Amino acid sequence: MREKQSNMDRINNSIEYLDSAGKKINQAIESIFKISTGALALSITFRNSLTDCSRYLWLLSIAWILLGLVPISYVLLRLTESQQDLFWWQKHKEAEDAFAEGKEASLLKELPPEFKIKSSVARFWYYSLFTCFVLGVAAFLLFAILNNKKCGVFIR
């Protein structure tokens, strides 16, 4: 009996940990989305002051493209996650209906192929969001460093 309780405690702790980790990842994704859109909006708004003494405008263009891909990846990631949530909701509803009718609910022995594809697509958008953000910020910083050196404003 004690061993069963210990296993249940471990399962509950694992579920709480996964829920907490999921919330933190979700917060990180939302923060990246907000930071990238803010940086993109501000840099485009003040582009005249950024390009006054600029020689490396191609870096700024690359930064804008990469930071512009972040919101696109974010939206597509959320859409894919919504499809996955709908899939699990349908499976849960089917199990509830089976229990209500007194039938045995069939558990998934293996994930269906369409769900595996959606998981791969979600993973792709997740990685593209982070990659575009990191590379966009790096291009932006490189643009700033190179232009500050060129314009004589570099702090020594």
C-alpha positions as protocol buffer text, in pm:
chain_id: "A"
residue {
  index: 1
  type: MET
  ca { x: 0 y: 0 z: 0 }
}
residue {
  index: 2
  type: ARG
  ca { x: 279 y: 235 z: 93 }
}
residue {
  index: 3
  type: GLU
  ca { x: 458 y: 158 z: -234 }
}
residue {
  index: 4
  type: LYS
  ca { x: 144 y: 243 z: -435 }
}
residue {
  index: 5
  type: GLN
  ca { x: 114 y: 577 z: -254 }
}
residue {
  index: 6
  type: SER
  ca { x: 481 y: 649 z: -322 }
}
residue {
  index: 7
  type: ASN
  ca { x: 432 y: 578 z: -693 }
}
residue {
  index: 8
  type: MET
  ca { x: 124 y: 802 z: -703 }
}
residue {
  index: 9
  type: ASP
  ca { x: 322 y: 1080 z: -533 }
}
residue {
  index: 10
  type: ARG
  ca { x: 595 y: 1044 z: -795 }
}
residue {
  index: 11
  type: ILE
  ca { x: 341 y: 1058 z: -1076 }
}
residue {
  index: 12
  type: ASN
  ca { x: 173 y: 1365 z: -926 }
}
residue {
  index: 13
  type: ASN
  ca { x: 509 y: 1536 z: -880 }
}
residue {
  index: 14
  type: SER
  ca { x: 601 y: 1457 z: -1240 }
}
residue {
  index: 15
  type: ILE
  ca { x: 273 y: 1601 z: -1365 }
}
residue {
  index: 16
  type: GLU
  ca { x: 321 y: 1917 z: -1159 }
}
residue {
  index: 17
  type: TYR
  ca { x: 679 y: 1950 z: -1284 }
}
residue {
  index: 18
  type: LEU
  ca { x: 573 y: 1907 z: -1648 }
}
residue {
  index: 19
  type: ASP
  ca { x: 293 y: 2159 z: -1603 }
}
residue {
  index: 20
  type: SER
  ca { x: 533 y: 2410 z: -1448 }
}
residue {
  index: 21
  type: ALA
  ca { x: 791 y: 2353 z: -1723 }
}
residue {
  index: 22
  type: GLY
  ca { x: 525 y: 2396 z: -1990 }
}
residue {
  index: 23
  type: LYS
  ca { x: 415 y: 2727 z: -1838 }
}
residue {
  index: 24
  type: LYS
  ca { x: 775 y: 2852 z: -1828 }
}
residue {
  index: 25
  type: ILE
  ca { x: 836 y: 2757 z: -2191 }
}
residue {
  index: 26
  type: ASN
  ca { x: 512 y: 2929 z: -2286 }
}
residue {
  index: 27
  type: GLN
  ca { x: 622 y: 3246 z: -2102 }
}
residue {
  index: 28
  type: ALA
  ca { x: 961 y: 3235 z: -2277 }
}
residue {
  index: 29
  type: ILE
  ca { x: 797 y: 3201 z: -2618 }
}
residue {
  index: 30
  type: GLU
  ca { x: 563 y: 3493 z: -2546 }
}
residue {
  index: 31
  type: SER
  ca { x: 856 y: 3706 z: -2421 }
}
residue {
  index: 32
  type: ILE
  ca { x: 1057 y: 3633 z: -2736 }
}
residue {
  index: 33
  type: PHE
  ca { x: 756 y: 3727 z: -2947 }
}
residue {
  index: 34
  type: LYS
  ca { x: 710 y: 4056 z: -2760 }
}
residue {
  index: 35
  type: ILE
  ca { x: 1080 y: 4147 z: -2762 }
}
residue {
  index: 36
  type: SER
  ca { x: 1124 y: 4072 z: -3133 }
}
residue {
  index: 37
  type: THR
  ca { x: 814 y: 4265 z: -3240 }
}
residue {
  index: 38
  type: GLY
  ca { x: 912 y: 4556 z: -3017 }
}
residue {
  index: 39
  type: ALA
  ca { x: 1268 y: 4566 z: -3152 }
}
residue {
  index: 40
  type: LEU
  ca { x: 1139 y: 4542 z: -3507 }
}
residue {
  index: 41
  type: ALA
  ca { x: 883 y: 4819 z: -3458 }
}
residue {
  index: 42
  type: LEU
  ca { x: 1127 y: 5055 z: -3284 }
}
residue {
  index: 43
  type: SER
  ca { x: 1408 y: 5000 z: -3532 }
}
residue {
  index: 44
  type: ILE
  ca { x: 1177 y: 5060 z: -3827 }
}
residue {
  index: 45
  type: THR
  ca { x: 1030 y: 5370 z: -3661 }
}
residue {
  index: 46
  type: PHE
  ca { x: 1372 y: 5521 z: -3598 }
}
residue {
  index: 47
  type: ARG
  ca { x: 1539 y: 5386 z: -3914 }
}
residue {
  index: 48
  type: ASN
  ca { x: 1645 y: 5736 z: -4027 }
}
residue {
  index: 49
  type: SER
  ca { x: 1858 y: 5787 z: -3717 }
}
residue {
  index: 50
  type: LEU
  ca { x: 1993 y: 5431 z: -3750 }
}
residue {
  index: 51
  type: THR
  ca { x: 2098 y: 5478 z: -4112 }
}
residue {
  index: 52
  type: ASP
  ca { x: 2248 y: 5832 z: -4094 }
}
residue {
  index: 53
  type: CYS
  ca { x: 2606 y: 5714 z: -4079 }
}
residue {
  index: 54
  type: SER
  ca { x: 2558 y: 5352 z: -4176 }
}
residue {
  index: 55
  type: ARG
  ca { x: 2762 y: 5140 z: -4406 }
}
residue {
  index: 56
  type: TYR
  ca { x: 2637 y: 4797 z: -4316 }
}
residue {
  index: 57
  type: LEU
  ca { x: 2270 y: 4834 z: -4403 }
}
residue {
  index: 58
  type: TRP
  ca { x: 2255 y: 4475 z: -4524 }
}
residue {
  index: 59
  type: LEU
  ca { x: 2298 y: 4362 z: -4162 }
}
residue {
  index: 60
  type: LEU
  ca { x: 2003 y: 4575 z: -4058 }
}
residue {
  index: 61
  type: SER
  ca { x: 1797 y: 4424 z: -4340 }
}
residue {
  index: 62
  type: ILE
  ca { x: 1890 y: 4073 z: -4229 }
}
residue {
  index: 63
  type: ALA
  ca { x: 1797 y: 4159 z: -3870 }
}
residue {
  index: 64
  type: TRP
  ca { x: 1460 y: 4293 z: -3984 }
}
residue {
  index: 65
  type: ILE
  ca { x: 1390 y: 3983 z: -4193 }
}
residue {
  index: 66
  type: LEU
  ca { x: 1483 y: 3746 z: -3910 }
}
residue {
  index: 67
  type: LEU
  ca { x: 1293 y: 3942 z: -3648 }
}
residue {
  index: 68
  type: GLY
  ca { x: 997 y: 3959 z: -3886 }
}
residue {
  index: 69
  type: LEU
  ca { x: 997 y: 3579 z: -3914 }
}
residue {
  index: 70
  type: VAL
  ca { x: 957 y: 3546 z: -3536 }
}
residue {
  index: 71
  type: PRO
  ca { x: 591 y: 3661 z: -3523 }
}
residue {
  index: 72
  type: ILE
  ca { x: 510 y: 3444 z: -3825 }
}
residue {
  index: 73
  type: SER
  ca { x: 666 y: 3142 z: -3653 }
}
residue {
  index: 74
  type: TYR
  ca { x: 483 y: 3232 z: -3332 }
}
residue {
  index: 75
  type: VAL
  ca { x: 142 y: 3240 z: -3499 }
}
residue {
  index: 76
  type: LEU
  ca { x: 203 y: 2916 z: -3690 }
}
residue {
  index: 77
  type: LEU
  ca { x: 331 y: 2747 z: -3373 }
}
residue {
  index: 78
  type: ARG
  ca { x: 17 y: 2850 z: -3183 }
}
residue {
  index: 79
  type: LEU
  ca { x: -207 y: 2727 z: -3466 }
}
residue {
  index: 80
  type: THR
  ca { x: -32 y: 2391 z: -3470 }
}
residue {
  index: 81
  type: GLU
  ca { x: -58 y: 2365 z: -3091 }
}
residue {
  index: 82
  type: SER
  ca { x: -430 y: 2441 z: -3114 }
}
residue {
  index: 83
  type: GLN
  ca { x: -474 y: 2154 z: -3359 }
}
residue {
  index: 84
  type: GLN
  ca { x: -291 y: 1923 z: -3118 }
}
residue {
  index: 85
  type: ASP
  ca { x: -509 y: 2041 z: -2828 }
}
residue {
  index: 86
  type: LEU
  ca { x: -820 y: 1975 z: -3035 }
}
residue {
  index: 87
  type: PHE
  ca { x: -697 y: 1623 z: -3111 }
}
residue {
  index: 88
  type: TRP
  ca { x: -648 y: 1543 z: -2742 }
}
residue {
  index: 89
  type: TRP
  ca { x: -981 y: 1705 z: -2651 }
}
residue {
  index: 90
  type: GLN
  ca { x: -1156 y: 1480 z: -2906 }
}
residue {
  index: 91
  type: LYS
  ca { x: -983 y: 1168 z: -2767 }
}
residue {
  index: 92
  type: HIS
  ca { x: -1078 y: 1270 z: -2413 }
}
residue {
  index: 93
  type: LYS
  ca { x: -1439 y: 1329 z: -2520 }
}
residue {
  index: 94
  type: GLU
  ca { x: -1450 y: 988 z: -2691 }
}
residue {
  index: 95
  type: ALA
  ca { x: -1323 y: 822 z: -2371 }
}
residue {
  index: 96
  type: GLU
  ca { x: -1579 y: 1008 z: -2157 }
}
residue {
  index: 97
  type: ASP
  ca { x: -1861 y: 907 z: -2390 }
}
residue {
  index: 98
  type: ALA
  ca { x: -1746 y: 543 z: -2381 }
}
residue {
  index: 99
  type: PHE
  ca { x: -1736 y: 545 z: -2000 }
}
residue {
  index: 100
  type: ALA
  ca { x: -2081 y: 708 z: -1986 }
}
residue {
  index: 101
  type: GLU
  ca { x: -2222 y: 429 z: -2205 }
}
residue {
  index: 102
  type: GLY
  ca { x: -2055 y: 169 z: -1988 }
}
residue {
  index: 103
  type: LYS
  ca { x: -1813 y: 67 z: -2259 }
}
residue {
  index: 104
  type: GLU
  ca { x: -1443 y: 26 z: -2221 }
}
residue {
  index: 105
  type: ALA
  ca { x: -1253 y: 323 z: -2360 }
}
residue {
  index: 106
  type: SER
  ca { x: -989 y: 234 z: -2610 }
}
residue {
  index: 107
  type: LEU
  ca { x: -657 y: 379 z: -2516 }
}
residue {
  index: 108
  type: LEU
  ca { x: -413 y: 490 z: -2779 }
}
residue {
  index: 109
  type: LYS
  ca { x: -151 y: 225 z: -2823 }
}
residue {
  index: 110
  type: GLU
  ca { x: 33 y: 436 z: -3074 }
}
residue {
  index: 111
  type: LEU
  ca { x: -1 y: 795 z: -3186 }
}
residue {
  index: 112
  type: PRO
  ca { x: -172 y: 831 z: -3522 }
}
residue {
  index: 113
  type: PRO
  ca { x: 48 y: 946 z: -3814 }
}
residue {
  index: 114
  type: GLU
  ca { x: -133 y: 1280 z: -3852 }
}
residue {
  index: 115
  type: PHE
  ca { x: -54 y: 1366 z: -3491 }
}
residue {
  index: 116
  type: LYS
  ca { x: 312 y: 1276 z: -3538 }
}
residue {
  index: 117
  type: ILE
  ca { x: 327 y: 1507 z: -3841 }
}
residue {
  index: 118
  type: LYS
  ca { x: 165 y: 1791 z: -3642 }
}
residue {
  index: 119
  type: SER
  ca { x: 418 y: 1736 z: -3364 }
}
residue {
  index: 120
  type: SER
  ca { x: 704 y: 1761 z: -3613 }
}
residue {
  index: 121
  type: VAL
  ca { x: 555 y: 2077 z: -3761 }
}
residue {
  index: 122
  type: ALA
  ca { x: 515 y: 2230 z: -3414 }
}
residue {
  index: 123
  type: ARG
  ca { x: 876 y: 2142 z: -3335 }
}
residue {
  index: 124
  type: PHE
  ca { x: 988 y: 2308 z: -3661 }
}
residue {
  index: 125
  type: TRP
  ca { x: 804 y: 2633 z: -3578 }
}
residue {
  index: 126
  type: TYR
  ca { x: 937 y: 2622 z: -3222 }
}
residue {
  index: 127
  type: TYR
  ca { x: 1298 y: 2592 z: -3340 }
}
residue {
  index: 128
  type: SER
  ca { x: 1253 y: 2847 z: -3618 }
}
residue {
  index: 129
  type: LEU
  ca { x: 1114 y: 3098 z: -3366 }
}
residue {
  index: 130
  type: PHE
  ca { x: 1418 y: 3066 z: -3140 }
}
residue {
  index: 131
  type: THR
  ca { x: 1670 y: 3052 z: -3425 }
}
residue {
  index: 132
  type: CYS
  ca { x: 1531 y: 3358 z: -3602 }
}
residue {
  index: 133
  type: PHE
  ca { x: 1524 y: 3549 z: -3273 }
}
residue {
  index: 134
  type: VAL
  ca { x: 1883 y: 3469 z: -3180 }
}
residue {
  index: 135
  type: LEU
  ca { x: 2020 y: 3535 z: -3529 }
}
residue {
  index: 136
  type: GLY
  ca { x: 1811 y: 3852 z: -3566 }
}
residue {
  index: 137
  type: VAL
  ca { x: 1939 y: 3994 z: -3238 }
}
residue {
  index: 138
  type: ALA
  ca { x: 2296 y: 3895 z: -3332 }
}
residue {
  index: 139
  type: ALA
  ca { x: 2264 y: 4071 z: -3671 }
}
residue {
  index: 140
  type: PHE
  ca { x: 2122 y: 4377 z: -3500 }
}
residue {
  index: 141
  type: LEU
  ca { x: 2406 y: 4388 z: -3246 }
}
residue {
  index: 142
  type: LEU
  ca { x: 2667 y: 4338 z: -3516 }
}
residue {
  index: 143
  type: PHE
  ca { x: 2510 y: 4621 z: -3716 }
}
residue {
  index: 144
  type: ALA
  ca { x: 2523 y: 4848 z: -3411 }
}
residue {
  index: 145
  type: ILE
  ca { x: 2884 y: 4760 z: -3322 }
}
residue {
  index: 146
  type: LEU
  ca { x: 3019 y: 4802 z: -3675 }
}
residue {
  index: 147
  type: ASN
  ca { x: 2840 y: 5131 z: -3731 }
}
residue {
  index: 148
  type: ASN
  ca { x: 2941 y: 5276 z: -3397 }
}
residue {
  index: 149
  type: LYS
  ca { x: 3306 y: 5205 z: -3484 }
}
residue {
  index: 150
  type: LYS
  ca { x: 3268 y: 5361 z: -3829 }
}
residue {
  index: 151
  type: CYS
  ca { x: 3089 y: 5676 z: -3707 }
}
residue {
  index: 152
  type: GLY
  ca { x: 3342 y: 5743 z: -3432 }
}
residue {
  index: 153
  type: VAL
  ca { x: 3096 y: 5696 z: -3150 }
}
residue {
  index: 154
  type: PHE
  ca { x: 3250 y: 5374 z: -3025 }
}
residue {
  index: 155
  type: ILE
  ca { x: 3327 y: 5398 z: -2653 }
}
residue {
  index: 156
  type: ARG
  ca { x: 3679 y: 5300 z: -2565 }
}
